[in-house]
Amino acid sequence: MTLVPLTRPARLRAGSRVAVVSPSGPVSVDRLEPGLDILRGWGLEPLTMPHVLDVHPELDHLGGTDEARARDLQDAWCDPSVDAVICARGGYGVQRMVDLLDWAAMRAAGPKVFVGYSDITVLHEAFALRAGLATLHGPMVGAETFLKDPRTQESLRATLFEPETVRTLGLEGAGALVPGRARGITYGGCGHLLAADLGSPHARRSARGGLLVIEDTTEDPYGIDRILTQLLRAGALDGIAGVACGSWAGCGPYAKVRAVLADRLGGLGIPVVEELGFGHGPTGLTIPLGVPAVLDAPADGGRATLTVEVSALV
């Protein structure tokens, strides 16, 4: 099945109500509050869900129980007064709670803005496949990059309020690993979550016609090799149009990472862009998922870009 554009939610405006949830790991209040202040500074009205600061009583890598994390997300999504849901942090835990969500009820609640990255990749895939909704691979309220990097903040702010102004994406250092130009529907996220989703009941069966955006953190080069090899062996990359790689923070010397990317992706016969500028790096651009886009990887060494053909939000 070829990927098709997904339903886009409405842009935000001053006074829009934004629910903040912790569907993965726990967030500390000293990270959460400064992030909420940034949202308030944009004229938004942040709402923290009841379990946003929870820590699981026995498994302290989780932000509360699976049921509580799922309840917060579903209640926020189904609340008609909420215009957007932004995650507080990633970590680990979405795989444990994603099947506890009532996807029929969430579909019925209609589209709204959803933002996150890293472990939140599982929810991006679920919103795409189970609800047909476009989402934003972007910074989280309690993430250090969001709190400290003005460019990361501005990329999200502009996408939320003025999405037509940020349709061409890519940092200055983005370049072609494999030159070419391709059009497709954006999808993806964190590599090891995409690989871990394979074989689960609601996993993506095909990404034909897709533009894969992929990044990761703290994976040795051989770990990135394993992730990409698993995706290739499973047929998950069959028929994709192109690949945009983000950051590989903490993954070892980039020369070694680059060699793995070239070895595993170079034989697909499609353009591959490196260092586009999203994910766990020092700057994390907001990337719309589920929208048609053009990936441009110039052979002359010029800046590579990902240009969305429609604004991320309507």
SERO-4910 file (N, C-alpha, C, O; in steps of 0.05 Angstrom, whole numbers):
BEGIN
 pado doro    nc1    nc2    nc3   cac1   cac2   cac3    cc1    cc2    cc3    oc1    oc2    oc3
  Met    A     17    -24      0      0      0      0     18     25      0     37     27     16
  Thr    A     12     44    -17     27     69    -19     17     89      2     -7     91      6
  Leu    A     35    102     15     28    122     35     12    145     22     17    153      0
  Val    A     -7    155     37    -23    178     28    -22    200     50    -16    194     73
  Pro    A    -28    225     42    -28    246     62    -48    241     84    -70    230     79
  Leu    A    -41    249    108    -59    245    131    -73    271    138    -66    293    128
  Thr    A    -94    269    154   -109    292    162    -93    310    180    -82    302    200
  Arg    A    -92    336    173    -76    355    188    -94    370    208   -117    377    201
  Pro    A    -84    375    232   -100    391    252    -98    421    247    -83    430    229
  Ala    A   -113    436    262   -113    465    259    -89    477    274    -80    466    294
  Arg    A    -79    499    263    -58    513    276    -67    525    303    -91    528    308
  Leu    A    -47    533    320    -54    545    345    -55    575    343    -44    587    324
  Arg    A    -68    587    362    -70    616    364    -67    624    393    -68    608    411
  Ala    A    -63    650    397    -61    660    425    -85    651    441   -108    654    432
  Gly    A    -80    639    464   -102    629    480   -108    600    476   -125    588    491
  Ser    A    -96    587    456   -101    558    452    -92    543    477    -72    549    490
  Arg    A   -108    522    483   -103    506    507    -86    481    499    -93    467    480
  Val    A    -64    477    513    -45    456    506    -41    438    530    -32    447    551
  Ala    A    -48    412    527    -45    393    548    -17    381    547     -7    374    525
  Val    A     -4    378    570     23    367    572     21    340    586     10    338    608
  Val    A     31    319    573     29    292    583     57    279    584     76    288    571
  Ser    A     59    258    601     84    243    603     78    214    597     75    198    615
  Pro    A     77    206    571     70    179    564     93    159    566     89    134    563
  Ser    A    117    168    572    140    151    573    153    152    600    142    141    620
  Gly    A    176    164    602    191    166    627    182    190    644    167    207    635
  Pro    A    192    191    669    185    213    687    199    238    680    222    238    670
  Val    A    187    261    685    199    287    681    200    301    708    182    298    725
  Ser    A    222    316    713    225    330    738    212    357    736    210    369    714
  Val    A    203    367    759    189    393    759    207    416    751    198    435    739
  Asp    A    234    413    756    252    434    749    257    435    719    268    455    709
  Arg    A    251    414    704    251    414    675    224    423    664    222    437    643
  Leu    A    203    414    677    176    419    666    168    448    668    158    459    648
  Glu    A    173    461    691    163    488    695    175    508    675    161    525    664
  Pro    A    202    507    670    213    526    650    201    522    622    197    541    607
  Gly    A    195    497    615    182    491    589    154    503    588    146    513    567
  Leu    A    140    500    610    113    511    611    114    542    608     97    554    595
  Asp    A    134    554    620    137    583    618    142    592    589    132    613    581
  Ile    A    157    576    574    161    582    546    134    582    531    129    599    515
  Leu    A    118    561    536     92    560    523     74    584    531     61    595    514
  Arg    A     75    591    557     60    615    565     69    640    551     53    657    544
  Gly    A     96    642    547    107    665    533     98    667    505     98    689    493
  Trp    A     89    645    493     78    645    466     48    652    465     36    653    444
  Gly    A     37    656    489      8    662    490     -9    638    493    -34    640    490
  Leu    A      2    615    497    -13    590    500    -21    586    529    -10    598    547
  Glu    A    -41    569    533    -50    563    560    -44    533    565    -60    516    558
  Pro    A    -21    527    578    -14    499    583    -31    488    606    -36    501    626
  Leu    A    -38    462    602    -53    447    622    -37    422    628    -32    406    610
  Thr    A    -27    418    652    -13    394    659    -33    373    668    -50    378    686
  Met    A    -31    349    656    -50    328    663    -43    317    691    -20    320    700
  Pro    A    -61    303    704    -58    296    732    -33    279    738    -22    281    760
  His    A    -24    262    719     -3    244    725     24    252    712     42    236    710
  Val    A     26    277    703     49    285    688     75    283    703     96    279    691
  Leu    A     74    286    730     99    284    746    102    258    761    119    255    778
  Asp    A     84    239    754     86    213    768    111    198    762    124    201    741
  Val    A    119    181    781    140    161    777    129    134    786    117    132    807
  His    A    133    114    770    123     87    776    134     78    803    158     82    809
  Pro    A    117     67    821    127     60    848    149     39    849    164     38    868
  Glu    A    151     22    828    172      2    828    191      5    805    215     -1    808
  Leu    A    181     13    782    198     16    758    202     45    752    187     58    738
  Asp    A    223     56    764    226     86    764    235     97    737    240    121    735
  His    A    238     80    717    243     90    690    217     98    676    217    108    654
  Leu    A    194     93    689    168     99    678    156    122    692    158    125    716
  Gly    A    142    139    677    128    162    689    100    154    699     80    162    688
  Gly    A    100    138    720     74    128    731     66    102    718     81     91    702
  Thr    A     43     92    726     34     66    715     26     69    686     20     91    676
  Asp    A     25     46    672     16     46    644    -12     57    642    -18     73    624
  Glu    A    -29     49    660    -57     58    659    -60     88    663    -76    101    649
  Ala    A    -45     99    681    -46    127    687    -36    144    663    -47    164    657
  Arg    A    -14    135    651     -3    149    629    -22    149    605    -25    169    591
  Ala    A    -35    125    601    -54    123    579    -78    140    585    -89    153    566
  Arg    A    -87    141    609   -111    156    616   -106    186    612   -123    200    601
  Asp    A    -83    196    619    -76    224    615    -77    231    586    -89    252    579
  Leu    A    -65    215    569    -65    221    540    -93    220    529   -101    238    514
  Gln    A   -108    199    535   -134    197    524   -153    219    534   -168    230    518
  Asp    A   -152    225    559   -169    247    570   -162    273    557   -180    289    550
  Ala    A   -136    279    553   -128    304    540   -138    305    511   -148    325    502
  Trp    A   -135    282    497   -142    282    469   -173    285    465   -182    298    446
  Cys    A   -187    273    483   -217    273    480   -230    297    493   -254    300    493
  Asp    A   -214    315    505   -225    339    517   -228    360    495   -209    369    483
  Pro    A   -253    368    489   -257    386    466   -245    414    471   -243    430    452
  Ser    A   -238    421    496   -226    447    501   -196    447    496   -183    468    496
  Val    A   -184    424    491   -155    421    486   -150    422    456   -161    408    441
  Asp    A   -131    440    449   -124    444    420    -99    428    412    -95    423    388
  Ala    A    -82    421    431    -57    408    425    -49    391    449    -55    398    472
  Val    A    -34    370    443    -22    354    464      8    352    459     17    344    437
  Ile    A     24    361    478     53    361    476     64    343    498     56    345    521
  Cys    A     83    326    490     95    308    510    116    323    527    129    342    517
  Ala    A    119    315    552    138    327    570    166    317    565    186    332    567
  Arg    A    169    291    559    195    279    553    191    252    540    168    243    538
  Gly    A    213    240    531    212    213    520    221    194    541    209    192    563
  Gly    A    242    178    535    252    158    553    243    130    544    252    121    523
  Tyr    A    226    118    559    215     91    551    188     88    564    184     97    587
  Gly    A    170     75    550    145     68    562    121     68    544    100     56    551
  Val    A    123     81    521     99     83    503     90     55    494     66     50    492
  Gln    A    109     38    488    101     11    478     84     -3    499     67    -20    492
  Arg    A     87      3    524     72    -10    545     43      1    547     26    -13    558
  Met    A     39     26    538     12     38    542     -4     43    517    -28     48    518
  Val    A      9     41    493     -4     49    468    -29     32    463    -49     42    451
  Asp    A    -29      7    470    -52    -11    465    -74     -8    486    -95    -20    484
  Leu    A    -69      8    507    -89     14    527   -107     37    519   -128     42    531
  Leu    A    -99     51    498   -115     74    489   -139     65    473   -138     45    458
  Asp    A   -161     79    476   -185     74    461   -183     90    434   -190    113    433
  Trp    A   -173     76    414   -168     90    389   -193     98    374   -193    118    359
  Ala    A   -215     84    378   -240     92    366   -249    119    378   -258    136    364
  Ala    A   -247    122    404   -254    147    417   -236    169    409   -245    192    405
  Met    A   -210    163    405   -191    184    398   -195    193    369   -193    216    362
  Arg    A   -202    174    351   -210    181    324   -234    199    324   -236    219    309
  Ala    A   -253    192    340   -278    207    341   -274    235    352   -289    254    345
  Ala    A   -254    239    368   -248    265    379   -237    284    358   -237    309    363
  Gly    A   -228    273    336   -219    290    314   -190    298    317   -177    292    337
  Pro    A   -179    312    296   -151    319    296   -144    341    315   -160    360    318
  Lys    A   -121    340    327   -109    362    342    -79    359    341    -69    338    333
  Val    A    -65    379    348    -36    379    346    -24    359    366    -32    359    389
  Phe    A     -5    343    357     10    325    375     39    328    370     48    327    347
  Val    A     55    332    391     84    338    388    100    320    407     93    316    430
  Gly    A    122    309    396    142    294    412    162    281    394    159    282    370
  Tyr    A    182    268    406    201    252    390    213    230    408    203    226    430
  Ser    A    233    217    399    246    195    413    226    172    418    216    162    399
  Asp    A    221    164    443    203    143    449    175    149    438    158    130    435
  Ile    A    169    174    434    142    182    425    138    173    396    116    175    385
  Thr    A    159    164    383    157    153    356    134    132    354    120    131    334
  Val    A    131    116    375    110     95    376     82    108    373     65     98    360
  Leu    A     79    131    386     53    145    384     50    159    357     27    160    346
  His    A     71    169    345     69    180    318     59    159    299     41    164    283
  Glu    A     70    135    301     62    113    283     33    105    289     17    100    271
  Ala    A     25    105    315     -2     98    322    -22    118    312    -43    111    302
  Phe    A    -16    144    315    -35    164    305    -38    162    275    -59    167    264
  Ala    A    -16    156    261    -17    154    232    -33    130    224    -51    132    207
  Leu    A    -28    107    236    -39     82    227    -67     76    238    -84     64    225
  Arg    A    -72     85    263    -98     78    276   -118    101    275   -142     97    279
  Ala    A   -108    125    269   -126    148    269   -124    165    244   -141    182    239
  Gly    A   -104    159    227   -102    174    202    -94    203    205   -102    220    189
  Leu    A    -79    210    227    -74    237    233    -44    244    230    -27    229    238
  Ala    A    -39    268    219    -12    278    217     -3    289    244    -20    299    259
  Thr    A     22    287    250     33    295    276     59    311    271     68    314    249
  Leu    A     71    320    293     96    336    292    118    322    307    116    318    331
  His    A    139    315    293    163    304    306    179    329    315    193    341    300
  Gly    A    175    336    341    187    360    350    194    359    380    189    339    393
  Pro    A    205    381    390    216    381    418    194    379    439    171    386    435
  Met    A    202    368    461    184    364    484    189    385    505    211    396    507
  Val    A    168    389    521    168    412    540    191    411    560    203    431    567
  Gly    A    198    386    569    219    384    588    246    376    577    264    369    592
  Ala    A    249    376    551    274    368    538    295    391    540    288    415    537
  Glu    A    320    384    546    341    404    549    344    421    524    348    446    526
  Thr    A    342    409    501    345    424    476    324    446    474    330    468    466
  Phe    A    299    439    481    278    458    480    282    481    499    276    504    493
  Leu    A    292    474    523    296    495    544    319    514    537    319    537    546
  Lys    A    339    504    522    364    520    519    369    530    491    385    549    488
  Asp    A    357    518    471    365    525    443    343    543    430    321    533    425
  Pro    A    349    568    425    329    586    413    319    576    386    296    580    379
  Arg    A    336    564    370    328    556    343    308    533    345    289    531    329
  Thr    A    312    515    364    293    493    368    266    504    377    245    496    367
  Gln    A    267    524    395    242    536    404    227    550    381    203    547    378
  Glu    A    242    565    365    230    580    343    218    562    322    197    568    310
  Ser    A    232    540    316    222    521    296    194    510    305    176    508    288
  Leu    A    191    503    330    165    493    340    145    516    340    122    512    331
  Arg    A    153    539    351    134    562    353    123    569    325     98    572    322
  Ala    A    140    571    306    132    579    279    114    557    267     94    563    253
  Thr    A    121    532    271    104    510    261     76    510    273     57    505    259
  Leu    A     74    517    298     48    517    312     31    540    303      7    537    300
  Phe    A     43    564    300     27    588    295     28    597    265      8    607    256
  Glu    A     50    594    252     54    604    225     66    582    207     88    586    196
  Pro    A     53    559    204     66    536    191     74    541    162     92    528    152
  Glu    A     62    560    148     69    566    121     97    579    119    108    579     97
  Thr    A    108    589    141    134    602    141    157    583    145    180    590    141
  Val    A    151    558    151    173    538    156    168    513    140    169    491    151
  Arg    A    164    516    114    159    493     97    185    481     87    185    457     79
  Thr    A    206    496     85    232    485     77    250    482    101    256    501    115
  Leu    A    258    457    106    271    449    131    299    439    125    304    426    105
  Gly    A    317    444    144    344    434    141    365    454    152    364    477    144
  Leu    A    383    445    169    404    462    179    424    467    156    424    454    136
  Glu    A    441    487    161    460    495    140    479    472    132    489    471    110
  Gly    A    485    454    151    504    433    146    492    408    133    507    389    128
  Ala    A    466    408    128    453    385    116    464    380     88    467    399     72
  Gly    A    470    356     81    481    350     55    472    323     45    458    308     58
  Ala    A    481    316     21    473    292      7    492    269     15    516    271      9
  Leu    A    482    248     27    497    223     30    495    208      3    514    196     -6
  Val    A    471    208     -8    466    197    -35    450    219    -50    428    225    -42
  Pro    A    461    231    -71    448    253    -84    422    244    -98    418    220   -105
  Gly    A    404    263   -102    379    258   -116    357    275   -106    360    291    -87
  Arg    A    334    272   -118    310    287   -110    286    268   -110    283    252   -128
  Ala    A    270    269    -90    247    251    -88    224    264    -74    227    282    -58
  Arg    A    200    255    -81    175    264    -69    162    241    -55    161    218    -65
  Gly    A    150    246    -31    136    225    -17    122    236      7    121    260     11
  Ile    A    111    218     24     97    225     48    116    220     72    127    199     74
  Thr    A    120    241     89    138    238    111    127    219    132    104    218    138
  Tyr    A    146    203    143    139    186    166    165    179    180    187    184    169
  Gly    A    163    167    204    188    157    217    191    167    245    172    172    260
  Gly    A    217    171    252    224    180    279    250    166    288    269    166    274
  Cys    A    249    156    313    273    144    325    277    116    315    258    100    316
  Gly    A    301    110    305    306     85    292    300     60    308    287     42    298
  His    A    309     60    333    306     34    348    276     30    356    268      7    360
  Leu    A    260     51    357    232     47    362    218     37    337    199     21    339
  Leu    A    226     47    313    214     37    288    220      7    285    203     -9    277
  Ala    A    245     -1    292    252    -29    290    237    -46    311    229    -68    305
  Ala    A    235    -35    335    221    -50    357    192    -54    351    180    -73    361
  Asp    A    180    -37    335    151    -39    329    145    -61    309    122    -71    307
  Leu    A    166    -70    294    161    -91    274    150   -116    287    160   -125    308
  Gly    A    130   -127    274    118   -152    284     96   -148    304     82   -167    311
  Ser    A     92   -123    315     70   -118    333     44   -117    318     44   -112    293
  Pro    A     21   -121    331     -4   -124    316    -12   -101    299    -24   -104    278
  His    A     -4    -76    306    -13    -53    291     10    -39    277      9    -16    270
  Ala    A     32    -54    272     56    -42    260     50    -36    231     33    -47    218
  Arg    A     66    -17    221     64     -9    192     73    -33    175     94    -44    179
  Arg    A     56    -41    156     63    -63    139     78    -54    114     93    -70    102
  Ser    A     75    -29    106     88    -19     82     92     11     85     75     24     97
  Ala    A    114     21     74    119     50     74    124     58     45    138     78     40
  Arg    A    114     44     26    118     50     -3    110     79     -8     88     87     -1
  Gly    A    127     93    -22    121    121    -28    127    140     -5    121    164     -7
  Gly    A    139    130     17    145    147     40    173    159     39    191    149     26
  Leu    A    175    182     52    201    194     58    207    189     87    195    201    105
  Leu    A    226    171     92    233    164    119    250    185    132    271    192    121
  Val    A    241    195    155    259    212    172    267    195    195    250    184    209
  Ile    A    293    194    200    304    175    220    327    187    235    344    201    223
  Glu    A    329    182    260    351    191    277    352    172    301    335    155    305
  Asp    A    372    176    318    374    160    343    394    172    361    408    192    355
  Thr    A    397    160    385    416    170    404    428    146    420    415    126    424
  Thr    A    453    150    428    468    130    445    466    102    434    465     82    449
  Glu    A    467     99    408    469     73    394    497     72    382    504     89    366
  Asp    A    513     52    389    539     49    375    534     44    345    512     36    337
  Pro    A    555     50    329    551     45    300    540     18    293    524     15    275
  Tyr    A    550     -3    308    539    -30    301    510    -32    309    495    -48    297
  Gly    A    501    -16    329    473    -16    336    456     -3    314    434    -13    309
  Ile    A    466     18    302    452     30    280    451     11    256    431      9    242
  Asp    A    473     -3    252    474    -24    231    452    -45    236    438    -53    218
  Arg    A    449    -54    261    429    -74    268    401    -63    263    384    -78    252
  Ile    A    396    -38    271    369    -26    267    363    -25    237    341    -34    229
  Leu    A    381    -15    221    376    -12    192    374    -39    179    357    -43    161
  Thr    A    390    -58    187    389    -85    176    363    -98    182    351   -111    165
  Gln    A    353    -94    207    327   -106    214    304    -94    197    287   -108    187
  Leu    A    305    -68    193    285    -55    176    286    -65    147    266    -69    135
  Leu    A    311    -68    137    314    -78    110    305   -107    107    291   -113     88
  Arg    A    313   -124    126    305   -152    124    275   -156    126    264   -175    114
  Ala    A    262   -139    142    233   -141    146    218   -130    122    193   -132    121
  Gly    A    232   -118    103    218   -106     80    206    -79     87    190    -68     71
  Ala    A    212    -67    110    200    -42    119    208    -19    102    195      2    102
  Leu    A    231    -21     88    240      1     71    235     -4     41    244     12     24
  Asp    A    221    -25     35    215    -31      6    198     -9     -6    177     -2      5
  Gly    A    207      3    -28    191     22    -42    191     50    -31    176     67    -41
  Ile    A    207     56    -10    207     83      0    221    101    -20    238     92    -36
  Ala    A    215    127    -19    225    146    -40    251    159    -32    266    166    -50
  Gly    A    256    162     -6    280    175      2    283    173     33    264    165     47
  Val    A    307    181     42    312    180     71    325    207     80    344    216     67
  Ala    A    314    218    101    326    242    113    336    234    141    320    227    158
  Cys    A    362    236    145    374    229    171    377    254    188    386    275    178
  Gly    A    370    251    213    374    273    232    400    270    248    420    263    237
  Ser    A    398    274    274    422    272    291    427    244    300    409    227    301
  Trp    A    452    238    307    460    212    318    477    218    343    499    209    346
  Ala    A    465    234    361    479    243    385    487    219    402    471    202    408
  Gly    A    512    219    411    522    198    428    525    171    415    527    151    429
  Cys    A    526    171    388    528    145    374    557    139    364    560    122    347
  Gly    A    576    153    375    604    147    368    613    167    347    598    185    339
  Pro    A    638    164    337    649    182    317    631    183    292    623    162    282
  Tyr    A    624    207    283    605    209    261    616    195    236    600    185    220
  Ala    A    642    195    232    653    181    208    644    152    207    639    141    186
  Lys    A    644    139    231    636    111    232    606    108    228    597     90    214
  Val    A    590    126    239    561    126    235    555    130    206    538    116    194
  Arg    A    569    149    193    564    156    165    570    131    148    556    126    128
  Ala    A    591    117    155    598     93    139    576     72    140    570     59    120
  Val    A    564     69    164    542     50    167    518     60    150    505     44    136
  Leu    A    511     85    152    488     96    137    492     92    107    474     83     93
  Ala    A    517     97     97    522     94     69    521     65     61    510     58     39
  Asp    A    531     47     78    531     18     71    502      7     71    496     -9     53
  Arg    A    486     14     90    459      3     93    438     16     75    420      3     65
  Leu    A    441     42     71    421     57     56    430     64     27    413     69     10
  Gly    A    456     63     22    466     71     -4    457     53    -27    456     62    -50
  Gly    A    450     28    -21    442      9    -42    413     10    -49    404     -5    -66
  Leu    A    398     28    -37    369     29    -42    363     44    -68    340     42    -79
  Gly    A    382     59    -78    377     73   -103    359     97   -100    346    105   -119
  Ile    A    359    109    -77    342    132    -71    360    153    -57    380    147    -46
  Pro    A    351    179    -59    367    200    -45    367    197    -15    347    189     -3
  Val    A    390    202     -3    393    201     26    406    227     35    428    234     26
  Val    A    393    241     53    404    266     65    415    261     92    403    246    108
  Glu    A    437    273     99    449    270    126    449    296    140    451    318    128
  Glu    A    447    294    167    449    318    185    428    339    178    435    363    177
  Leu    A    403    331    174    382    351    168    377    369    191    370    392    188
  Gly    A    380    358    216    377    375    239    352    371    256    340    390    266
  Phe    A    345    346    260    322    340    278    330    317    297    349    302    291
  Gly    A    316    315    319    321    293    337    336    301    362    330    323    374
  His    A    355    285    371    368    288    397    392    307    396    406    310    416
  Gly    A    398    320    374    421    337    372    418    363    386    397    368    399
  Pro    A    438    381    384    437    407    397    415    425    387    406    443    401
  Thr    A    406    421    362    383    435    351    364    414    339    372    397    324
  Gly    A    339    416    347    319    397    337    297    411    323    278    421    335
  Leu    A    299    412    296    277    424    280    252    408    283    253    383    287
  Thr    A    229    421    280    203    407    280    197    397    252    197    412    233
  Ile    A    192    371    250    187    358    224    159    348    223    151    331    239
  Pro    A    142    358    204    115    347    202    116    318    191    131    312    173
  Leu    A     99    301    203     97    273    194     69    269    182     49    279    193
  Gly    A     68    255    159     43    249    147     35    269    125     11    270    118
  Val    A     54    284    115     48    305     95     66    300     70     87    289     73
  Pro    A     57    308     47     74    306     23     97    326     24     94    348     32
  Ala    A    120    316     15    144    333     17    163    325     -5    161    304    -17
  Val    A    182    342    -10    204    338    -30    230    338    -15    237    356     -1
  Leu    A    246    317    -19    272    314     -8    292    321    -30    293    308    -51
  Asp    A    309    341    -25    328    350    -45    356    346    -34    364    360    -15
  Ala    A    372    328    -47    399    322    -39    418    329    -62    424    311    -78
  Pro    A    426    354    -64    442    362    -88    469    349    -89    483    345    -69
  Ala    A    477    342   -114    502    328   -119    526    347   -118    549    338   -116
  Asp    A    520    373   -119    542    393   -121    553    401    -93    569    420    -92
  Gly    A    543    388    -72    553    395    -45    537    417    -32    543    426    -11
  Gly    A    515    427    -45    498    447    -34    482    437    -11    481    413     -5
  Arg    A    468    455      2    452    449     26    428    431     17    414    437     -2
  Ala    A    425    409     32    402    391     27    378    401     43    381    413     64
  Thr    A    354    396     33    330    406     46    307    386     44    307    368     27
  Leu    A    289    389     62    263    375     61    242    396     60    239    412     79
  Thr    A    227    397     38    207    418     35    179    406     35    172    390     17
  Val    A    163    413     55    136    402     56    118    418     36    120    442     34
  Glu    A    102    403     22     86    415      0     61    429     10     48    445     -4
  Val    A     53    423     34     31    437     47     40    445     75     58    433     86
  Ser    A     27    465     87     35    472    114     28    449    133      8    434    129
  Ala    A     43    447    154     40    425    173     12    426    186      1    405    192
  Leu    A      2    449    191    -24    453    203    -41    471    186    -31    487    171
  Val    A    -67    467    187    -85    483    170    -95    508    184   -110    523    172
***
